[in-house]
């Protein structure tokens, strides 16, 4: 069994994903800076507001490429299971919160841009829990 240090698919995935996330942070900070200082309007405002979503979409492509490149069935299976668990957890949290917002006036609005980081947080938690529960 290969380790993460020698597994080329993992190395490429980490490089690609971290690069995409660096652009995600750069676009969020840059967009916030531009909106505070320059107050853009029209097409420029729309472009700046949607720019952070591009690395998010790219990250989905990166994960799909990783799953296609990963030869270790165990790693691939664990990643898919962790993502499925995270998808379920994300859907559960956002659905419950949405109904709370719908029926209760004093519940703060859930900002949709938080769904992406919440999903990846749940992926990490799920991967750890799957490893602990299934492979003690």
N, C-alpha and C positions, 0 to 999 in steps of 0.2 A: 504494500500500500504506500502511495506517495504522500509526502507531507506538503503542507501549504508552501513551504520554501522551495520545493522542487517541482511543484505542479504548475505547469505553464498556463493552463486555463485559469487557475486561481490568480496567478500573477497578472495576466492580461486583464482579467475581470477587475481586480483591485485598481490597476492603473487607469482603466477606462472609467470605472465608476467614480473614483476619487477625482479624476479630471472633470467629469460632468458635474460633480457636486461643488467643485471649486468655482466653476462657471455659475452654478446656481447661487452660491453665496455672493459672488461678484455682481451678478445681475440684480439680486435683491438689494444689496447695499448701494450699487450704482443707481438703480431706479429710485430708491428712497432719497438718495442725495439729489438726484436731478429734479424730482418732484418738489422737494423742500426749497431748493434754491431757484429753479428756473420756471416752475409751474407750467410745464408743457401742456399743450392742448392738441386736439385733432388727432391726426394719424400718429404723430410723435408720441403722444400720451398713450395711445393704444399699444404702440410698439413697445414702449418702455414697461407698460403694465403687464404685457404678456411675455416679455423676454424671459423671466424666470421659469416659465412653464416649459421652455424648450429643453433645458437639461433634464427635467422630469420625464418628458417623453423619451428623450435619448436614453435615460436610465432604464426604461422598459426594454428598449432595443438591446442595451448592453447585457441585461439579465438574460434575455432570450438567447443572445449569442453565447453567453457563458454556458447556459444549459445545453446548447448544441455542441460546444467545444469540450465540455467536461467528459472525460472518459471514465472517471470513477463513479460507478453507479450509486454507491453509498452517498457520496457528496451531493450528487445530482438529486437523489431521492430526498435527502434531508433538506436541501434548499427548496424543493418544490413543496414538501410538506409544511415547512416553516412558513412559506409564502401563502399557502392555502389557509393555515391557521390564522395568520396575520390578516388575511383578507376577511375571514369570518369575524375576527375581533374588531376590525375597523368598521365593517358593515354594522355589527351589533352596536358599537359605541355611537356611530353617527346616526343610526336609525333611532335609538333610544333618545339621544339628545334632540333629534329633529322633532320627535313627538312631544318631548318636554317643552320645546320652544313653541310648538303649535298650540298646546293646551294650557300652558302656564305662562302668565305674563311676566313673571319675575325671573325667568331663566335667561341668562345672557346669550346672545347669538354666538353660535360656533362658527369661527372663521374657517372657510373651506380650504385655505392654503395650508392649514395645519393637518389635513388628511394625509398628505404625502409623508411628512416626518413621523406621524403617528403610525402609519403602515410599517415603515422601516423599523421603528421602535418595537412594534409587535413581532416583526420578523426576527429580530435579535432575541427577544424574550422567548418566542416559540422555538427557535433553534436550540437554545439552552435547555428549555423544558423537555423537548423531544429527546435530546441526548440523555438527560438525567432519567427520564421515565422509561425509555425504551432500552437504553444501553448501559445499565448500571454495572 
